[in-house]
């Protein structure tokens, strides 16, 4: 994934609660996006959440990683 691709997925996430939206699923993209989101939000990677997108074959509530075609990246802020 190039920097221009990353900027595109960041731009289409505006108006949503996700940081990056509709990123094609691959291990390289997953690691790159986790690193990017933790840098943008200045938080540890443990505060970054991934939501897989695709058909819901295993459950009616969420998509399993093995069935996904893309993912969204979210920042989970801890309140103390």
C-alpha angles and dihedrals in degrees: 000000000000128000090254090056090050091050090052093054090046092051095050090053092066109116092027130086092243125095094212125018134197099005113170111250118255132126091245092052091046093054093043093051094047090052092046094049094048089051094047094048094035091229137124117273089247088073092058117095129195125212114194119218127208140072117345100228100145100041139008092231106053146007119255117231092241091057097042127111097184142003143215125221122223134185114224109203115206117221119205 
